Amino acid sequence: MGKLAKWNPVKEMLELKDDFDRLIDRFFSREFDIWEGARAFDVDIYEDADNVVIKAEIPGMNKEDISVTLTDDTVTISGKKAEEKKIERENYYRKEIRTGSFSRSFTLPCAVDKEKVKATYKNGILEIILPKSEKEKEKEIKIQVE
């Protein structure tokens, strides 16, 4: 007859944790393509008296591979990051640098002058300056006291 093993709940919890860690590693690896539709890059969006400003952190790209589209009250930033060279998956220890297409859209808080929009890309930061339309700019009204 076989030997009875003493149950060790701590060991089982550690094994469960290891299994969960492996599952998370697989989910965020190239085995699951989460680039499409996932949050592809981080942004800061703010406004001052004259402009709405969008700063997007998109490192490792050429400016020619990034597209900015303005329609009505929505700005869309999209692009495609090509894989540098093909390496077989079996030779990877970890693959976190994403490649492929990405896109994010943002609704603007106010109307902007589409003819004066400027975009620059330097050191991995895309900056889009969207001047507010004249009717959106805050106007100071002087109050006369009699």
GROMACS elastic network, one bead per residue, 0.5 to 0.9 nm:
[ bonds ]
;  ai    aj funct       b0    kb
    5     8     6  0.89122   500
    7    11     6  0.87440   500
    7    12     6  0.87306   500
    8    11     6  0.54749   500
    8    12     6  0.65377   500
    8    13     6  0.89049   500
    9    12     6  0.50622   500
    9    13     6  0.61562   500
    9    14     6  0.86557   500
   10    13     6  0.50889   500
   10    14     6  0.62295   500
   10    15     6  0.86435   500
   11    14     6  0.51413   500
   11    15     6  0.62217   500
   11    16     6  0.86209   500
   12    15     6  0.50453   500
   12    16     6  0.61297   500
   12    17     6  0.86022   500
   13    17     6  0.61471   500
   13    18     6  0.86366   500
   14    18     6  0.61886   500
   14    19     6  0.86280   500
   15    18     6  0.50395   500
   15    19     6  0.62019   500
   15    20     6  0.86148   500
   16    19     6  0.50675   500
   16    20     6  0.61827   500
   16    21     6  0.86326   500
   17    20     6  0.50406   500
   17    21     6  0.61273   500
   17    22     6  0.86390   500
   18    21     6  0.50609   500
   18    22     6  0.62312   500
   18    23     6  0.86448   500
   19    22     6  0.51743   500
   19    23     6  0.62633   500
   19    24     6  0.88033   500
   20    23     6  0.50075   500
   20    24     6  0.62823   500
   20    25     6  0.86329   500
   21    24     6  0.51635   500
   21    25     6  0.61595   500
   21    26     6  0.86301   500
   22    25     6  0.50311   500
   22    26     6  0.61563   500
   22    27     6  0.85744   500
   23    26     6  0.51475   500
   23    27     6  0.61563   500
   23    28     6  0.88042   500
   24    28     6  0.63302   500
   24    29     6  0.85446   500
   25    28     6  0.54020   500
   25    29     6  0.60655   500
   26    29     6  0.50551   500
   26    30     6  0.77019   500
   26    31     6  0.63518   500
   26    32     6  0.72534   500
   27    30     6  0.79466   500
   27    31     6  0.70029   500
   27    32     6  0.57396   500
   27    33     6  0.86106   500
   27    34     6  0.84032   500
   28    31     6  0.77738   500
   28    32     6  0.67899   500
   28    33     6  0.82873   500
   28    34     6  0.75573   500
   28    95     6  0.89176   500
   28    96     6  0.76085   500
   29    32     6  0.62368   500
   29    33     6  0.78562   500
   29    34     6  0.87797   500
   29    94     6  0.73068   500
   29    95     6  0.60192   500
   29    96     6  0.63095   500
   30    33     6  0.57825   500
   30    34     6  0.81331   500
   30    89     6  0.85426   500
   30    94     6  0.87808   500
   30    95     6  0.63072   500
   30    96     6  0.73693   500
   30    98     6  0.81521   500
   32    35     6  0.88822   500
   33    36     6  0.71158   500
   34    37     6  0.69506   500
   34    38     6  0.58168   500
   35    38     6  0.52783   500
   35    39     6  0.76282   500
   35    40     6  0.65345   500
   35    98     6  0.67454   500
   35    99     6  0.75195   500
   35   100     6  0.71111   500
   35   101     6  0.73338   500
   35   102     6  0.67062   500
   36    39     6  0.84601   500
   36    40     6  0.79695   500
   36   100     6  0.77792   500
   36   101     6  0.64994   500
   36   102     6  0.58382   500
   36   103     6  0.78058   500
   37    40     6  0.76835   500
   37   102     6  0.70763   500
   37   103     6  0.72387   500
   37   104     6  0.81173   500
   38    41     6  0.88749   500
   38   102     6  0.80096   500
   38   103     6  0.86991   500
   38   104     6  0.88753   500
   39    42     6  0.74647   500
   39   102     6  0.84217   500
   39   103     6  0.84233   500
   39   104     6  0.74947   500
   40    58     6  0.83075   500
   40    98     6  0.88106   500
   40   102     6  0.60107   500
   40   103     6  0.71085   500
   40   104     6  0.74836   500
   41    56     6  0.67792   500
   41    57     6  0.59316   500
   41    58     6  0.59082   500
   41    59     6  0.87710   500
   41   102     6  0.87420   500
   41   104     6  0.83804   500
   42    55     6  0.84293   500
   42    56     6  0.58085   500
   42    57     6  0.55025   500
   42    58     6  0.76655   500
   43    54     6  0.68208   500
   43    55     6  0.54668   500
   43    57     6  0.62588   500
   44    53     6  0.79927   500
   44    54     6  0.58122   500
   44    55     6  0.51483   500
   44    56     6  0.65455   500
   44    57     6  0.87146   500
   45    52     6  0.72650   500
   45    53     6  0.56724   500
   45    55     6  0.64396   500
   45    56     6  0.86223   500
   46    51     6  0.84580   500
   46    52     6  0.58379   500
   46    53     6  0.54294   500
   46    54     6  0.67580   500
   46    55     6  0.88326   500
   47    50     6  0.75625   500
   47    51     6  0.55716   500
   47    53     6  0.58894   500
   47    54     6  0.87695   500
   47   109     6  0.86853   500
   48    51     6  0.55119   500
   48    52     6  0.66056   500
   48    53     6  0.82026   500
   49    52     6  0.86191   500
   49   132     6  0.82473   500
   49   137     6  0.63788   500
   49   138     6  0.66318   500
   50   130     6  0.86458   500
   50   131     6  0.58773   500
   50   132     6  0.56187   500
   50   133     6  0.84701   500
   50   134     6  0.88110   500
   50   136     6  0.87181   500
   50   137     6  0.62383   500
   50   138     6  0.83202   500
   51   112     6  0.79948   500
   51   129     6  0.64463   500
   51   130     6  0.54224   500
   51   132     6  0.51541   500
   51   133     6  0.88436   500
   51   137     6  0.86980   500
   52   108     6  0.78324   500
   52   109     6  0.81178   500
   52   110     6  0.82816   500
   52   112     6  0.79532   500
   52   128     6  0.82801   500
   52   129     6  0.61651   500
   52   130     6  0.50794   500
   52   131     6  0.63029   500
   52   132     6  0.67601   500
   53   127     6  0.71234   500
   53   128     6  0.57525   500
   53   130     6  0.61249   500
   53   131     6  0.84266   500
   54   126     6  0.78895   500
   54   127     6  0.57080   500
   54   128     6  0.50817   500
   54   129     6  0.66506   500
   54   130     6  0.81663   500
   55   125     6  0.66091   500
   55   126     6  0.56109   500
   55   128     6  0.64375   500
   55   129     6  0.87669   500
   56    77     6  0.88272   500
   56   124     6  0.83277   500
   56   125     6  0.56495   500
   56   126     6  0.50023   500
   56   127     6  0.64379   500
   56   128     6  0.84387   500
   57   124     6  0.59396   500
   57   126     6  0.64055   500
   57   127     6  0.88665   500
   58    61     6  0.67441   500
   58   121     6  0.89804   500
   58   123     6  0.89333   500
   58   124     6  0.51424   500
   58   125     6  0.58904   500
   58   126     6  0.68534   500
   59    62     6  0.88897   500
   59   123     6  0.72634   500
   59   125     6  0.69574   500
   60    81     6  0.82309   500
   60   123     6  0.86947   500
   60   124     6  0.64440   500
   61    64     6  0.82638   500
   61    65     6  0.66608   500
   61    66     6  0.75607   500
   61    79     6  0.88067   500
   61    80     6  0.84759   500
   61    81     6  0.66843   500
   61   124     6  0.70434   500
   62    65     6  0.54446   500
   62    66     6  0.71796   500
   62    81     6  0.87133   500
   62   121     6  0.86462   500
   62   124     6  0.88253   500
   63    66     6  0.54431   500
   63    67     6  0.82812   500
   63   120     6  0.85190   500
   63   121     6  0.62712   500
   63   122     6  0.84852   500
   63   126     6  0.87126   500
   64    67     6  0.77189   500
   64    79     6  0.88603   500
   65    78     6  0.84788   500
   65    79     6  0.54447   500
   65    80     6  0.59299   500
   65    81     6  0.72018   500
   66    77     6  0.71828   500
   66    78     6  0.58687   500
   66    80     6  0.70939   500
   66    81     6  0.89428   500
   67    76     6  0.79537   500
   67    77     6  0.57514   500
   67    78     6  0.51983   500
   67    79     6  0.57837   500
   68    75     6  0.69792   500
   68    76     6  0.57103   500
   68    78     6  0.65781   500
   68    79     6  0.87405   500
   68   119     6  0.81936   500
   68   128     6  0.86433   500
   69    74     6  0.81329   500
   69    75     6  0.56724   500
   69    76     6  0.50906   500
   69    77     6  0.65819   500
   69    78     6  0.83479   500
   70    73     6  0.73850   500
   70    74     6  0.58344   500
   70    76     6  0.64870   500
   70   114     6  0.76109   500
   71    74     6  0.53919   500
   71    75     6  0.65806   500
   71    76     6  0.83085   500
   71   114     6  0.89416   500
   72    75     6  0.84066   500
   72   108     6  0.89670   500
   72   111     6  0.82350   500
   73   106     6  0.83652   500
   73   107     6  0.56688   500
   73   108     6  0.52596   500
   73   109     6  0.78330   500
   73   110     6  0.73791   500
   73   111     6  0.66892   500
   73   112     6  0.80637   500
   74   105     6  0.65527   500
   74   106     6  0.54941   500
   74   108     6  0.58100   500
   75   104     6  0.83896   500
   75   105     6  0.55637   500
   75   106     6  0.52841   500
   75   107     6  0.65063   500
   75   108     6  0.71936   500
   76   103     6  0.69098   500
   76   104     6  0.56745   500
   76   106     6  0.63929   500
   76   107     6  0.88898   500
   77   102     6  0.82481   500
   77   103     6  0.56303   500
   77   104     6  0.54793   500
   77   105     6  0.63531   500
   77   106     6  0.85774   500
   78   101     6  0.74255   500
   78   102     6  0.54445   500
   78   104     6  0.64322   500
   78   105     6  0.85231   500
   79   100     6  0.83166   500
   79   101     6  0.57200   500
   79   102     6  0.55577   500
   79   103     6  0.65987   500
   80    99     6  0.73270   500
   80   100     6  0.52968   500
   80   102     6  0.62361   500
   80   103     6  0.88746   500
   81    84     6  0.89984   500
   81    98     6  0.77317   500
   81   100     6  0.50762   500
   81   101     6  0.63478   500
   81   102     6  0.81891   500
   82    85     6  0.87646   500
   82    99     6  0.55954   500
   82   100     6  0.59652   500
   82   101     6  0.84619   500
   83    86     6  0.70323   500
   83    98     6  0.83125   500
   83    99     6  0.56544   500
   83   100     6  0.75520   500
   87    90     6  0.84642   500
   87    91     6  0.70416   500
   87    92     6  0.78443   500
   88    91     6  0.56454   500
   88    92     6  0.72914   500
   89    92     6  0.53768   500
   89    93     6  0.86162   500
   89    95     6  0.86269   500
   90    93     6  0.81130   500
   92    95     6  0.65334   500
   95    98     6  0.79221   500
   99   102     6  0.87881   500
  107   110     6  0.88122   500
  108   111     6  0.73011   500
  108   112     6  0.83373   500
  110   132     6  0.72004   500
  110   133     6  0.83660   500
  110   136     6  0.68428   500
  111   114     6  0.88679   500
  111   131     6  0.88336   500
  111   132     6  0.60866   500
  111   133     6  0.58271   500
  111   135     6  0.83518   500
  111   136     6  0.65288   500
  112   115     6  0.88126   500
  112   116     6  0.85753   500
  112   117     6  0.82261   500
  112   130     6  0.60504   500
  112   131     6  0.55507   500
  112   134     6  0.83618   500
  112   136     6  0.78494   500
  113   116     6  0.57480   500
  113   117     6  0.69118   500
  113   130     6  0.69828   500
  113   131     6  0.56699   500
  113   132     6  0.57380   500
  113   134     6  0.79284   500
  114   117     6  0.56187   500
  114   130     6  0.74278   500
  114   131     6  0.78979   500
  114   132     6  0.88917   500
  114   133     6  0.84053   500
  115   118     6  0.89719   500
  116   129     6  0.85450   500
  116   130     6  0.70838   500
  116   131     6  0.64596   500
  117   128     6  0.72162   500
  117   129     6  0.57866   500
  117   131     6  0.63560   500
  118   127     6  0.81900   500
  118   128     6  0.57583   500
  118   129     6  0.52871   500
  118   130     6  0.67742   500
  118   131     6  0.87096   500
  119   126     6  0.69899   500
  119   127     6  0.55519   500
  119   129     6  0.62970   500
  119   130     6  0.86964   500
  120   125     6  0.80838   500
  120   126     6  0.57240   500
  120   127     6  0.53269   500
  120   128     6  0.66140   500
  120   129     6  0.87522   500
  121   124     6  0.66458   500
  121   125     6  0.55425   500
  121   127     6  0.63266   500
  121   128     6  0.88038   500
  122   125     6  0.54085   500
  122   126     6  0.66498   500
  122   127     6  0.84073   500
  123   126     6  0.85107   500
  131   134     6  0.88046   500
  132   135     6  0.80164   500
  132   136     6  0.59567   500
  132   137     6  0.62432   500
  133   136     6  0.53323   500
  133   137     6  0.66609   500
  134   137     6  0.54149   500
  134   138     6  0.86363   500
  135   138     6  0.80711   500
  135   139     6  0.88860   500
  136   139     6  0.87292   500
